[in-house]
Structures are given as C-alpha cells and as structure tokens.
Amino acid sequence: MQPIEPLEDQNALERARLNQETARIPWRELQRFFAQGRVIAVDPRLDLVELALQCSRDEAQVIAAELEHGRLAPVSDAQARAWLTADTELWAVVVKPWVLVQDRS
C-alpha cells in the first residue's frame, strides 16, 4: 500500500508533469484544434503551467475570473489569422480537451 502524499506534493508532481509537457509549437500546427474550438489563449502575464494546473483540477472560480478579466479566452479568428501570417511560435500545453497557448513574443 502506497502512502498518501500530502496535497503539496501532489501539486508539485502535477505542476512538474505539466511543465514537462509544455513546448513551443508553430501556430500552423494547431490549426485543426483551433477549427474544433479547443484552443484557449492565455495572457502572457499569467503563469501558463499554473493555469494549466487549475484547468486540470477544474477550478471553476479561478477559470471564470480569468475569463471575466479577459486574461483567458478562446482564440479569435483575427488572432488566428495574425499568428498564421506571422508564422508565430507559441508556448502550448494540453489540458484535455483544451490546448492552452501563450504568445510570449
């Protein structure tokens, strides 16, 4: 029987896993996910990994607050076109069913 880890240890492990799954990816490679409405833009002032952790835990109040303040939003058609035209690379992490992206350029 495995010992139950304290919540802080579980948070650290989950954060480390998400950090390892975060990568830079060209916007053009995310087009099919965008077409499915699954790409969410994260304000560059936010910590992408921390937000991914909150999404993976379904922290509805935190997510709602970020949406309300415009720091988290589905990628707009205009933004998608701009990133495609500029051949932008974004930081991205998958939190099923979403792909969270952040433009740090």
DRENLO-808868 format. One record per residue: x, y, z of N, C-alpha, C in turn; residue in one letter. Coordinates in pm, 1 decimal, m for minus. Each point is the difference from the previous one (the first is absolute). Layout:
BEGIN
<atom n_xx="X" n_yy="Y" n_zz="Z" ca_xx="X" ca_yy="Y" ca_zz="Z" c_xx="X" c_yy="Y" c_zz="Z" markol="a"/>
...
This chain:
BEGIN
<atom n_xx="83.7" n_yy="m117.2" n_zz="0.0" ca_xx="m83.7" ca_yy="117.2" ca_zz="0.0" c_xx="89.5" c_yy="125.3" c_zz="0.0" markol="m"/>
<atom n_xx="m27.6" n_yy="89.7" n_zz="m93.9" ca_xx="78.8" ca_yy="122.0" ca_zz="m8.9" c_xx="m51.2" c_yy="102.4" c_zz="99.3" markol="q"/>
<atom n_xx="93.2" n_yy="74.8" n_zz="60.0" ca_xx="m44.6" ca_yy="105.2" ca_zz="91.4" c_xx="m68.4" c_yy="111.8" c_zz="m77.9" markol="p"/>
<atom n_xx="m95.3" n_yy="63.4" n_zz="63.1" ca_xx="m69.7" ca_yy="112.1" ca_zz="m62.4" c_xx="90.6" c_yy="122.1" c_zz="9.0" markol="i"/>
<atom n_xx="24.8" n_yy="61.1" n_zz="m116.5" ca_xx="87.8" ca_yy="116.2" ca_zz="m3.0" c_xx="m76.6" c_yy="124.5" c_zz="42.5" markol="e"/>
<atom n_xx="66.6" n_yy="89.0" n_zz="69.5" ca_xx="m65.0" ca_yy="126.8" ca_zz="33.0" c_xx="m38.9" c_yy="74.6" c_zz="m127.1" markol="p"/>
<atom n_xx="m102.3" n_yy="83.0" n_zz="10.4" ca_xx="m50.1" ca_yy="75.3" ca_zz="m114.2" c_xx="110.5" c_yy="82.6" c_zz="m65.0" markol="l"/>
<atom n_xx="89.0" n_yy="57.9" n_zz="79.2" ca_xx="109.7" ca_yy="80.1" ca_zz="m55.7" c_xx="87.9" c_yy="m84.1" c_zz="m90.9" markol="e"/>
<atom n_xx="28.6" n_yy="m124.1" n_zz="40.2" ca_xx="81.6" ca_yy="m88.9" ca_zz="m82.9" c_xx="m72.9" c_yy="m34.9" c_zz="m129.0" markol="d"/>
<atom n_xx="m129.9" n_yy="m24.5" n_zz="9.6" ca_xx="m78.3" ca_yy="m30.1" ca_zz="m119.6" c_xx="m1.4" c_yy="119.7" c_zz="m93.8" markol="q"/>
<atom n_xx="m14.7" n_yy="121.1" n_zz="54.7" ca_xx="4.0" ca_yy="121.6" ca_zz="m81.5" c_xx="134.7" c_yy="12.7" c_zz="m70.4" markol="n"/>
<atom n_xx="106.3" n_yy="m22.9" n_zz="72.7" ca_xx="134.3" ca_yy="11.8" ca_zz="m57.0" c_xx="20.9" c_yy="m102.8" c_zz="m111.5" markol="a"/>
<atom n_xx="m45.7" n_yy="m121.5" n_zz="21.1" ca_xx="14.5" ca_yy="m103.8" ca_zz="m102.6" c_xx="m80.7" c_yy="34.0" c_zz="m124.7" markol="l"/>
<atom n_xx="m122.8" n_yy="45.1" n_zz="18.7" ca_xx="m85.2" ca_yy="36.3" ca_zz="m113.0" c_xx="57.6" c_yy="120.6" c_zz="m74.0" markol="e"/>
<atom n_xx="48.5" n_yy="97.3" n_zz="74.6" ca_xx="61.5" ca_yy="119.0" ca_zz="m60.9" c_xx="123.0" c_yy="m40.6" c_zz="m81.0" markol="r"/>
<atom n_xx="81.4" n_yy="m89.1" n_zz="53.9" ca_xx="120.6" ca_yy="m46.7" ca_zz="m70.6" c_xx="m38.5" c_yy="m74.9" c_zz="m127.7" markol="a"/>
<atom n_xx="m102.6" n_yy="m82.7" n_zz="7.1" ca_xx="m45.4" ca_yy="m73.7" ca_zz="m118.3" c_xx="m47.2" c_yy="97.4" c_zz="m108.1" markol="r"/>
<atom n_xx="m81.1" n_yy="96.6" n_zz="38.6" ca_xx="m49.6" ca_yy="98.3" ca_zz="m97.0" c_xx="114.1" c_yy="82.1" c_zz="m58.2" markol="l"/>
<atom n_xx="96.2" n_yy="35.7" n_zz="83.1" ca_xx="115.4" ca_yy="75.9" ca_zz="m48.5" c_xx="76.4" c_yy="m78.7" c_zz="m105.3" markol="n"/>
<atom n_xx="15.4" n_yy="m130.0" n_zz="20.6" ca_xx="70.0" ca_yy="m84.1" ca_zz="m96.8" c_xx="m78.9" c_yy="m15.1" c_zz="m130.1" markol="q"/>
<atom n_xx="m130.2" n_yy="13.7" n_zz="7.4" ca_xx="m84.3" ca_yy="m14.0" ca_zz="m118.4" c_xx="m18.8" c_yy="131.6" c_zz="m74.6" markol="e"/>
<atom n_xx="52.9" n_yy="108.7" n_zz="54.1" ca_xx="m9.6" ca_yy="130.7" ca_zz="m63.4" c_xx="110.5" c_yy="12.0" c_zz="m104.7" markol="t"/>
<atom n_xx="m37.1" n_yy="52.5" n_zz="m116.9" ca_xx="99.1" ca_yy="12.0" ca_zz="m107.9" c_xx="m34.9" c_yy="116.4" c_zz="m91.4" markol="a"/>
<atom n_xx="99.9" n_yy="44.9" n_zz="m73.7" ca_xx="m23.3" ca_yy="100.4" ca_zz="m104.1" c_xx="m45.8" c_yy="m73.5" c_zz="m124.4" markol="r"/>
<atom n_xx="m102.5" n_yy="55.1" n_zz="m64.9" ca_xx="m55.6" ca_yy="m63.9" ca_zz="m118.6" c_xx="m46.9" c_yy="108.0" c_zz="m96.7" markol="i"/>
<atom n_xx="25.1" n_yy="m18.8" n_zz="m128.5" ca_xx="m50.0" ca_yy="97.8" ca_zz="m97.7" c_xx="m152.9" c_yy="m1.3" c_zz="m3.3" markol="p"/>
<atom n_xx="m58.9" n_yy="117.8" n_zz="m12.0" ca_xx="m145.9" ca_yy="11.5" ca_zz="m4.1" c_xx="m58.5" c_yy="m87.3" c_zz="m109.9" markol="w"/>
<atom n_xx="67.1" n_yy="m8.7" n_zz="m114.0" ca_xx="m54.5" ca_yy="m76.4" ca_zz="m112.8" c_xx="m26.4" c_yy="m146.3" c_zz="38.3" markol="r"/>
<atom n_xx="73.1" n_yy="m52.0" n_zz="97.6" ca_xx="m19.8" ca_yy="m139.1" ca_zz="42.4" c_xx="m120.2" c_yy="m15.9" c_zz="94.3" markol="e"/>
<atom n_xx="m57.5" n_yy="111.3" n_zz="41.5" ca_xx="m115.0" ca_yy="m3.9" ca_zz="90.2" c_xx="m131.5" c_yy="28.7" c_zz="m71.8" markol="l"/>
<atom n_xx="5.0" n_yy="14.2" n_zz="m132.5" ca_xx="m117.9" ca_yy="38.8" ca_zz="m77.1" c_xx="m118.6" c_yy="m94.5" c_zz="18.4" markol="q"/>
<atom n_xx="24.3" n_yy="m130.4" n_zz="1.6" ca_xx="m114.0" ca_yy="m93.1" ca_zz="12.0" c_xx="m66.8" c_yy="10.7" c_zz="136.9" markol="r"/>
<atom n_xx="79.6" n_yy="28.6" n_zz="103.4" ca_xx="m58.2" ca_yy="17.4" ca_zz="133.5" c_xx="m78.3" c_yy="131.5" c_zz="6.8" markol="f"/>
<atom n_xx="52.8" n_yy="102.7" n_zz="m67.6" ca_xx="m71.1" ca_yy="128.0" ca_zz="m7.9" c_xx="m133.5" c_yy="m19.3" c_zz="m71.1" markol="f"/>
<atom n_xx="0.0" n_yy="m74.9" n_zz="m110.4" ca_xx="m122.5" ca_yy="m24.3" ca_zz="m76.4" c_xx="m104.1" c_yy="m73.5" c_zz="85.1" markol="a"/>
<atom n_xx="45.9" n_yy="m78.7" n_zz="97.4" ca_xx="m90.5" ca_yy="m71.7" ca_zz="89.8" c_xx="m42.7" c_yy="86.0" c_zz="119.5" markol="q"/>
<atom n_xx="53.1" n_yy="122.8" n_zz="7.7" ca_xx="m35.1" ca_yy="89.6" ca_zz="110.5" c_xx="65.8" c_yy="m37.0" c_zz="130.8" markol="g"/>
<atom n_xx="116.0" n_yy="m63.3" n_zz="m7.3" ca_xx="63.3" ca_yy="m50.0" ca_zz="121.6" c_xx="123.5" c_yy="76.6" c_zz="44.8" markol="r"/>
<atom n_xx="32.7" n_yy="109.3" n_zz="m68.0" ca_xx="121.1" ca_yy="73.6" ca_zz="35.7" c_xx="m37.2" c_yy="123.7" c_zz="81.4" markol="v"/>
<atom n_xx="62.0" n_yy="11.0" n_zz="115.7" ca_xx="m26.5" ca_yy="108.5" ca_zz="93.3" c_xx="127.8" c_yy="82.8" c_zz="16.4" markol="i"/>
<atom n_xx="m12.6" n_yy="130.6" n_zz="m20.4" ca_xx="113.7" ca_yy="90.9" ca_zz="15.9" c_xx="12.5" c_yy="42.0" c_zz="145.5" markol="a"/>
<atom n_xx="122.9" n_yy="m4.1" n_zz="50.3" ca_xx="30.8" ca_yy="38.3" ca_zz="137.3" c_xx="83.4" c_yy="128.0" c_zz="m4.5" markol="v"/>
<atom n_xx="m42.4" n_yy="99.6" n_zz="75.0" ca_xx="72.7" ca_yy="126.7" ca_zz="6.5" c_xx="146.2" c_yy="m26.5" c_zz="37.2" markol="d"/>
<atom n_xx="94.3" n_yy="67.2" n_zz="m66.9" ca_xx="141.7" ca_yy="m22.9" ca_zz="28.6" c_xx="42.4" c_yy="37.0" c_zz="142.0" markol="p"/>
<atom n_xx="m80.3" n_yy="77.3" n_zz="69.5" ca_xx="33.9" ca_yy="35.1" ca_zz="138.3" c_xx="m31.5" c_yy="m112.3" c_zz="98.1" markol="r"/>
<atom n_xx="m76.2" n_yy="m99.6" n_zz="m45.3" ca_xx="m35.2" ca_yy="m112.7" ca_zz="86.5" c_xx="102.5" c_yy="m111.8" c_zz="m14.6" markol="l"/>
<atom n_xx="9.1" n_yy="m82.4" n_zz="102.5" ca_xx="85.8" ca_yy="m117.9" ca_zz="m1.8" c_xx="m76.4" c_yy="m112.2" c_zz="m71.3" markol="d"/>
<atom n_xx="48.2" n_yy="m37.8" n_zz="m117.7" ca_xx="m68.8" ca_yy="m100.6" ca_zz="m82.1" c_xx="m15.1" c_yy="m132.8" c_zz="73.5" markol="l"/>
<atom n_xx="104.1" n_yy="m43.9" n_zz="65.8" ca_xx="m4.7" ca_yy="m128.4" ca_zz="70.3" c_xx="m97.4" c_yy="5.5" c_zz="117.8" markol="v"/>
<atom n_xx="1.8" n_yy="110.0" n_zz="73.4" ca_xx="m92.1" ca_yy="13.9" ca_zz="113.3" c_xx="m145.4" c_yy="0.6" c_zz="m47.3" markol="e"/>
<atom n_xx="m25.9" n_yy="70.4" n_zz="m110.0" ca_xx="m135.9" ca_yy="2.3" ca_zz="m53.4" c_xx="m40.5" c_yy="m138.6" c_zz="m50.6" markol="l"/>
<atom n_xx="93.7" n_yy="m70.2" n_zz="m62.7" ca_xx="m28.1" ca_yy="m136.6" ca_zz="m45.6" c_xx="m33.9" c_yy="m90.1" c_zz="118.3" markol="a"/>
<atom n_xx="71.0" n_yy="18.0" n_zz="109.1" ca_xx="m28.0" ca_yy="m77.3" ca_zz="121.7" c_xx="m141.2" c_yy="29.2" c_zz="49.3" markol="l"/>
<atom n_xx="m38.1" n_yy="126.4" n_zz="2.3" ca_xx="m134.0" ca_yy="37.4" ca_zz="45.2" c_xx="m106.9" c_yy="m55.5" c_zz="m93.8" markol="q"/>
<atom n_xx="27.0" n_yy="1.4" n_zz="m130.2" ca_xx="m95.4" ca_yy="m57.6" ca_zz="m96.2" c_xx="m11.8" c_yy="m151.2" c_zz="18.8" markol="c"/>
<atom n_xx="112.6" n_yy="m66.5" n_zz="21.5" ca_xx="m3.4" ca_yy="m145.9" ca_zz="17.1" c_xx="m77.8" c_yy="m39.1" c_zz="125.0" markol="s"/>
<atom n_xx="m4.6" n_yy="88.9" n_zz="96.8" ca_xx="m74.0" ca_yy="m24.1" ca_zz="123.7" c_xx="m141.4" c_yy="54.7" c_zz="m5.7" markol="r"/>
<atom n_xx="m35.7" n_yy="57.2" n_zz="m114.3" ca_xx="m133.3" ca_yy="55.6" ca_zz="m21.1" c_xx="m35.1" c_yy="103.9" c_zz="106.6" markol="d"/>
<atom n_xx="94.7" n_yy="91.2" n_zz="23.6" ca_xx="m19.0" ca_yy="108.2" ca_zz="96.7" c_xx="m87.7" c_yy="107.4" c_zz="m64.4" markol="e"/>
<atom n_xx="m129.9" n_yy="m22.5" n_zz="3.1" ca_xx="m96.5" ca_yy="82.5" ca_zz="m72.6" c_xx="6.2" c_yy="147.8" c_zz="37.8" markol="a"/>
<atom n_xx="15.7" n_yy="31.5" n_zz="126.4" ca_xx="2.2" ca_yy="140.9" ca_zz="41.9" c_xx="121.7" c_yy="72.9" c_zz="m56.3" markol="q"/>
<atom n_xx="115.2" n_yy="m63.1" n_zz="3.7" ca_xx="122.4" ca_yy="60.8" ca_zz="m52.6" c_xx="m12.8" c_yy="20.2" c_zz="m150.5" markol="v"/>
<atom n_xx="m45.9" n_yy="m102.7" n_zz="m68.9" ca_xx="m14.4" ca_yy="6.2" ca_zz="m145.4" c_xx="m102.0" c_yy="107.5" c_zz="m38.1" markol="i"/>
<atom n_xx="m111.7" n_yy="3.9" n_zz="69.8" ca_xx="m102.9" ca_yy="100.8" ca_zz="m28.1" c_xx="54.5" c_yy="141.3" c_zz="20.2" markol="a"/>
<atom n_xx="78.5" n_yy="20.8" n_zz="104.9" ca_xx="57.4" ca_yy="132.7" ca_zz="25.7" c_xx="95.4" c_yy="40.6" c_zz="m111.8" markol="a"/>
<atom n_xx="81.6" n_yy="m93.2" n_zz="m46.5" ca_xx="94.0" ca_yy="31.2" ca_zz="m109.1" c_xx="m75.5" c_yy="28.2" c_zz="m129.5" markol="e"/>
<atom n_xx="m106.0" n_yy="m73.9" n_zz="m25.2" ca_xx="m83.9" ca_yy="26.0" ca_zz="m117.8" c_xx="m64.0" c_yy="138.3" c_zz="9.5" markol="l"/>
<atom n_xx="m53.7" n_yy="31.6" n_zz="116.7" ca_xx="m67.5" ca_yy="127.7" ca_zz="21.2" c_xx="94.6" c_yy="118.2" c_zz="m20.2" markol="e"/>
<atom n_xx="123.8" n_yy="m15.6" n_zz="42.5" ca_xx="98.7" ca_yy="107.9" ca_zz="m13.4" c_xx="71.3" c_yy="m0.9" c_zz="m134.6" markol="h"/>
<atom n_xx="m36.3" n_yy="m93.4" n_zz="m87.5" ca_xx="58.1" ca_yy="m3.9" ca_zz="m133.4" c_xx="141.3" c_yy="m54.4" c_zz="m5.8" markol="g"/>
<atom n_xx="44.2" n_yy="m64.7" n_zz="106.4" ca_xx="135.8" ca_yy="m56.3" ca_zz="2.0" c_xx="2.8" c_yy="m143.2" c_zz="m51.3" markol="r"/>
<atom n_xx="m115.6" n_yy="m51.5" n_zz="m29.8" ca_xx="m18.2" ca_yy="m134.5" ca_zz="m52.1" c_xx="m118.6" c_yy="7.0" c_zz="m94.2" markol="l"/>
<atom n_xx="19.4" n_yy="m45.7" n_zz="m124.8" ca_xx="m109.6" ca_yy="9.9" ca_zz="m97.5" c_xx="25.7" c_yy="m93.5" c_zz="m116.8" markol="a"/>
<atom n_xx="m107.1" n_yy="m48.3" n_zz="m62.0" ca_xx="19.2" ca_yy="m76.5" ca_zz="m123.5" c_xx="71.9" c_yy="88.2" c_zz="m101.8" markol="p"/>
<atom n_xx="86.2" n_yy="m60.5" n_zz="m78.2" ca_xx="72.9" ca_yy="75.5" ca_zz="m102.5" c_xx="m99.7" c_yy="48.7" c_zz="m104.6" markol="v"/>
<atom n_xx="5.3" n_yy="128.0" n_zz="m29.0" ca_xx="m90.7" ca_yy="58.9" ca_zz="m99.1" c_xx="49.3" c_yy="m29.2" c_zz="m141.5" markol="s"/>
<atom n_xx="m90.5" n_yy="12.6" n_zz="m96.2" ca_xx="38.0" ca_yy="m17.5" ca_zz="m140.0" c_xx="109.0" c_yy="99.6" c_zz="m39.1" markol="d"/>
<atom n_xx="m14.1" n_yy="124.4" n_zz="45.4" ca_xx="98.3" ca_yy="103.3" ca_zz="m34.1" c_xx="137.7" c_yy="m34.1" c_zz="56.6" markol="a"/>
<atom n_xx="3.9" n_yy="m46.8" n_zz="124.2" ca_xx="127.8" ca_yy="m37.8" ca_zz="60.5" c_xx="60.4" c_yy="m118.6" c_zz="m72.5" markol="q"/>
<atom n_xx="m82.5" n_yy="m97.8" n_zz="m36.1" ca_xx="48.4" ca_yy="m118.0" ca_zz="m72.0" c_xx="62.7" c_yy="40.5" c_zz="m133.6" markol="a"/>
<atom n_xx="m66.5" n_yy="90.4" n_zz="m72.4" ca_xx="54.7" ca_yy="47.3" ca_zz="m128.3" c_xx="132.8" c_yy="72.4" c_zz="20.0" markol="r"/>
<atom n_xx="6.5" n_yy="83.9" n_zz="101.8" ca_xx="123.3" ca_yy="75.2" ca_zz="26.8" c_xx="114.9" c_yy="m94.4" c_zz="33.2" markol="a"/>
<atom n_xx="m26.0" n_yy="m99.2" n_zz="84.0" ca_xx="105.0" ca_yy="m95.8" ca_zz="35.0" c_xx="42.3" c_yy="m81.7" c_zz="m121.7" markol="w"/>
<atom n_xx="m95.2" n_yy="m36.2" n_zz="m84.6" ca_xx="32.1" ca_yy="m76.4" ca_zz="m120.1" c_xx="84.6" c_yy="84.2" c_zz="m95.4" markol="l"/>
<atom n_xx="m39.6" n_yy="124.0" n_zz="m21.8" ca_xx="73.1" ca_yy="90.4" ca_zz="m88.9" c_xx="142.8" c_yy="22.9" c_zz="50.3" markol="t"/>
<atom n_xx="15.9" n_yy="15.7" n_zz="130.0" ca_xx="131.2" ca_yy="27.1" ca_zz="59.4" c_xx="80.6" c_yy="m127.3" c_zz="26.1" markol="a"/>
<atom n_xx="m59.6" n_yy="m116.6" n_zz="m28.4" ca_xx="63.9" ca_yy="m128.9" ca_zz="28.4" c_xx="48.9" c_yy="m3.8" c_zz="146.0" markol="d"/>
<atom n_xx="m90.9" n_yy="35.0" n_zz="90.2" ca_xx="30.8" ca_yy="13.2" ca_zz="142.3" c_xx="18.8" c_yy="m135.6" c_zz="67.1" markol="t"/>
<atom n_xx="99.8" n_yy="m5.6" n_zz="88.7" ca_xx="17.8" ca_yy="m114.2" ca_zz="87.3" c_xx="m56.8" c_yy="36.2" c_zz="136.1" markol="e"/>
<atom n_xx="m73.9" n_yy="m91.1" n_zz="57.4" ca_xx="m65.6" ca_yy="23.8" ca_zz="128.4" c_xx="43.7" c_yy="m105.1" c_zz="100.8" markol="l"/>
<atom n_xx="m7.8" n_yy="35.4" n_zz="125.5" ca_xx="12.6" ca_yy="m100.3" ca_zz="104.9" c_xx="m135.6" c_yy="m67.6" c_zz="10.6" markol="w"/>
<atom n_xx="m0.3" n_yy="m131.1" n_zz="12.8" ca_xx="m126.5" ca_yy="m72.7" ca_zz="5.8" c_xx="9.7" c_yy="m117.6" c_zz="97.1" markol="a"/>
<atom n_xx="m115.1" n_yy="m31.1" n_zz="56.3" ca_xx="m12.9" ca_yy="m118.4" ca_zz="84.7" c_xx="m142.8" c_yy="m51.1" c_zz="m16.3" markol="v"/>
<atom n_xx="m13.4" n_yy="m130.7" n_zz="m1.5" ca_xx="m131.5" ca_yy="m62.6" ca_zz="m15.5" c_xx="m56.4" c_yy="m33.4" c_zz="137.0" markol="v"/>
<atom n_xx="m122.0" n_yy="46.9" n_zz="22.5" ca_xx="m80.1" ca_yy="m38.7" ca_zz="116.3" c_xx="m132.5" c_yy="m41.9" c_zz="m60.8" markol="v"/>
<atom n_xx="m11.5" n_yy="m128.4" n_zz="m28.9" ca_xx="m114.8" ca_yy="m50.3" ca_zz="m76.0" c_xx="m131.1" c_yy="51.5" c_zz="55.2" markol="k"/>
<atom n_xx="m86.4" n_yy="45.7" n_zz="m87.9" ca_xx="6.5" ca_yy="m3.4" ca_zz="m146.0" c_xx="64.2" c_yy="125.4" c_zz="m61.1" markol="p"/>
<atom n_xx="62.1" n_yy="83.6" n_zz="83.3" ca_xx="49.5" ca_yy="129.3" ca_zz="m45.2" c_xx="148.7" c_yy="m1.7" c_zz="m31.8" markol="w"/>
<atom n_xx="39.1" n_yy="91.7" n_zz="m87.2" ca_xx="139.4" ca_yy="32.2" ca_zz="m23.0" c_xx="15.7" c_yy="145.2" c_zz="44.6" markol="v"/>
<atom n_xx="76.5" n_yy="19.2" n_zz="105.4" ca_xx="25.8" ca_yy="135.7" ca_zz="49.4" c_xx="124.0" c_yy="53.2" c_zz="m71.4" markol="l"/>
<atom n_xx="m9.5" n_yy="120.6" n_zz="m55.0" ca_xx="112.8" ca_yy="59.7" ca_zz="m71.4" c_xx="31.2" c_yy="137.1" c_zz="58.4" markol="v"/>
<atom n_xx="126.7" n_yy="36.3" n_zz="m10.7" ca_xx="44.4" ca_yy="129.1" ca_zz="51.3" c_xx="104.1" c_yy="56.4" c_zz="m94.8" markol="q"/>
<atom n_xx="m22.4" n_yy="124.0" n_zz="m43.1" ca_xx="93.4" ca_yy="68.9" ca_zz="m88.6" c_xx="91.8" c_yy="85.4" c_zz="86.3" markol="d"/>
<atom n_xx="124.4" n_yy="m37.5" n_zz="5.1" ca_xx="97.4" ca_yy="74.3" ca_zz="81.2" c_xx="95.4" c_yy="81.3" c_zz="m85.5" markol="r"/>
<atom n_xx="m35.4" n_yy="20.4" n_zz="m127.5" ca_xx="91.0" ca_yy="74.5" ca_zz="m88.1" c_xx="m8.8" c_yy="148.7" c_zz="20.9" markol="s"/>
